[in-house]
Amino acid sequence: MEPLSAHGLPRLSWIDTLYSNFNYNTDGYEGDGAEDVKSQDGSETLPYIDESPTMSPQLCVPQGPDGETVSPTPPEGLPHGGDLEKGLEMKKLVLSGFLASEEIYLNQLEALLLPIRPLKATVQTSQPVLTMSQIETIFYKIQDIFEIHKEFYDALLPNIQQWDEKVTVGHLFQKLASQLGVYKAFVDNYKVALETAEKCSQANSQFQKISENLKVKCPKDSKDCTTTVSMEALLYKPIDRVTRSTLVLHDLLKHTPKDHPDFPLLQDALRISQNFLSSINEDIDPRRTAVTTPKGEARQLVKDGFLVEVSESSRKVRHVFLFTDLLLCAKMKKTAVGRHQQYECKWYIPLAGLTFQTLDESDPCPNIQVLPEHEIEEMKIKISVLKSEIQKEKKAPKGQSRVERLRKKMNEQESWLLLHSPTIPFRIHNKHGKSYLFLLSSDYERSEWRESIEKLQHKDLQACVLSSVELQVLTSSCFKLRTVHNIPVTSNKDDEETPGLYGFLHVIVHSAKGFKESANLYCTLEVDSYGYFVSKAKTRVFRDTTEPQWNEEFEIELEGSQYLRILCYEKCYDKSMLNKDDNEIVDKIMGKGQVQLDPQTVQSKNWHMDVIEMNGIKVEFSMKFTSRDLSLKRTPSKKQSGVFGVKISVVTKRERSKVPYIVRQCIEEVEKRGIDEVGIYRISGVATDIQALKAAFDTNTKDILVMLSDMDINAIAGTLKLYFRELPEPLLTDRLYPAFMEGIALSDPAAKENCMMHLLRSLPDPNLMTFLTLLDHLKRVAEKEPINKMSLHNLGTVFGPTLLRPSESESTKGQHITSASDIWSHDVMAQCSSPARQLAEAMYIKVQVLLYYLQHPPISFAELKRNTLYFSTDV
């Protein structure tokens, strides 16, 4: 007979073991009420929300344009030859990563199995915790799933430990796929298991404690530790795992030669897995994304995500939930330590009364707080440095504890960036005329939200009014229904996820077809960076056509990017469509789509052609990637004819001018018709147009003025940037480059002024005159910032690295960036010698040099030459 507790229940020693030294994780739970924590500028910090479960219930099955499941067509196997060894090594890396995650999965299943025996032991007592039927329902098929994966793990491990080209693993994955029937049984019982567990938790406090605090062992390589996870989260892991296994099969096929014995076996496993996913998706989705209204109707969650709302003139993070009949805006509530995370409803709008109309002329525009661009850029650099430090600490013997501190710090900084970066307005109204304003980072995202709402509004919706009790029940359900569990920051991603690409993506937008009527059409390109998407390029408008042929090339800078988005628009010239929030005409989005930037595909020297299908429209494009180190090289040239790649002194002497003709003409044209252009100098011009202008200036074509007047203004701006980039020596010269780096780092304002002015005097006259001409021009552009969105810092970011970028012979010396570390404030540039950190620091300082002169009062060539120097240090 087991000893009894004070309540007459058997004393379950395992419960004491399970919960000894238990502490609730409150680190991120500054996030529960983070919205109430104000930063110095009055805006709120973003919450750090624990992930549970790990992903959307909708499993990932490849689909075609009509939403139908695509049959498994795995990537081409690797060819014979030089790529074979590399492919096998990649295959081993994929398998090693999967094996590590399989160990974690087994630990999670073990944590679920741990309470079963003690719970069964109480069944025959006078006060059972659960009945046998409840136990069997909640833990249905968990033991079987554990045994399947334990056998798989034990068989796969020795193959990886003794890896060579003869090792085969396809039969293991084929067997694993053949046992998915056990998962089907688990899925069929999933809803009942969750409901039973929830009811039992409400009825029995002892089981509630058990279900909320299951201990999961850390992997073998980690120090002895456990993490606390809820039963609900663990019950979702098997569903999560099926998707993970399918994705791994895709990767394995990508790195397996077609003639390898594994290839047909892996293909078969993939086919089985995809068919299984297709068969159960319809079952899983409604179970986790719907609640029942008092009338017995299903209120389905259609979409949710984190958005930035402008409320009382400050930015606040909200979790927005779109249901089939209403839109609900919530924030995470502050809760006591150890309590469930909960949402608080800020407002809701029935979709039957929701509209998107723009503000009336009489409505005041909101005072949207926008931070200076340089603060955004500085935060990006701080995040880049933290990423480098985290990678360094991961390799250190005892760096794990520091990694966690660095991750938390990076989470705070990335959250700040996500809160302050969005600028695209998305305004909605209720039927009484009250409006709510969100700020988004991407037109793609704005379009997705609007389309999702409009699609639901096409149905016969009845206006719904929720009682306070109904609203409370619905808001409480949001925590379990949500499909987005974390804000999209790097620190919330798994270590196994790709860090993205850094460098330059060259994209040619060729053409589009599938339009039903002629229209004025153009495309924009967006890439992700630091968790949000940014518009990077725009094609010209192709007028009155159903098959636009753009054939335009763009160079897009990538900062840890993983996706490229293409949006196709119909140009609107109707000024009544003006958006009062940002004073811009809203063009109609005809289609949108995105592709993942696979490093192995885009890093090829050859162009990779692809097609994005969107709403029946097909956009054809090509792309290739250049790493940042290669793109930053300035190639020396002995060329004497033309203007591009020729020393500026040679050009001005030949032209008998103080400033090169190309600089004067491009500046004049931009100021004539491009100074109001949104994103001038930031938006890429069409590469073919830029090359045409380059050739015209190089050959001194008589028609150059006509070409300039007809050319897209972004191409002219791009030509000016290209001219400075192709100078054999930077405009501010190799000789003075180290001195500029030192001068900008001086702390004393008087000493800095003296040094920076002396450096200008030290430039050759053609360089100085050209620099001062460009400086005055950029200041005039920045005066139009409310219209063109280009601040002094934006312009400094565009031109600084080009005007100060050393030539290839100088850049190899590597001695310019080590002496300016004092420029960094606080501890943001902690010692870290990684190339990424050096690159980030050098880029930052170049921007600061140009920004110093842009923010300086007007500088006269004559006055500069006339003034004497207070000190005469040689440079």
Buried (B, 14 or more C-beta within 10 A) or exposed (E): EEEEEEEEBBEBEBBEEBBEEEEEEEEBBBBBBBBEEEEEEEBBBBBBBBEBBBBBBEBBBBEEEEEEBEEBEBBEBBEEEEEBEEBBEBBBEBBBBBBBBBBBBBBBBBBBBBBBEBBBBBBEEEEBBBEEEBBBBBBBBBEBBBEBBBBBBEBBEEBBEEBEEEBEBBBBBBBBBEBBEBBBBBBEBBBEBBEBBBEBBEEBEBBBBBBBBBBBBBEEEEEEEBEBBBBBBBBBBBBBBBBBBBEBBBBBBBBBBEEBBBBEBBBBBBBBBBBBBBBBBEEBBEBBBBBEBEEEEEBBBBBBBBBBBBBEEBBBBBBBBBBBBBBBBBBBBBEEEEEEBBBEBBBBBBBBBBEEEBBEEEEEEBEBBBBEBBBBBBBBBBBBBBBBBBBBBEEEEEBEEBBEEBBBBBBBBBBBBBBBBBBBBBBBBBEEEEBBBBBBBBBBBBBBBBBBBEEBBEEEBEEBEBEEEEBEBBBBBBBBBBBBBBBBBBBBEEEEEEEBBBBBBBBBBBBBBBBEEEBBBBBBBBBBBBBBBBBBBBBBBBEEBEEBEBBBBBBBBBBBBBBBBBBBBBBBEEEEEBBBBBEBEBBEBBBBBBBEBBBEBBBEEEEBEBEBBBEEBBBBBBBBBBEBEEBBEBEEBEBEEBBBBBBBEBBBEBBEBBBBBBBBBBBEBBEEEBBEBBBBBBBBBBBBBBBBBBEBBBEEBEEBEEBBEEBBBBBBBBBBBBBBBBBBBBBBBBEBBBBBBBBBBBEEEEEBBBBBBBBBBBBBEBBBBBBBBBBEBBBEBBEBBEBBBBBBBBBBBBBBBBBBBBBEEBBEEEEBBEEBEEBBEEEBBEEBEBEBBBBBBBBBBBBBBBBBBBEBEEBEBEEBEEEEEEEEEEE
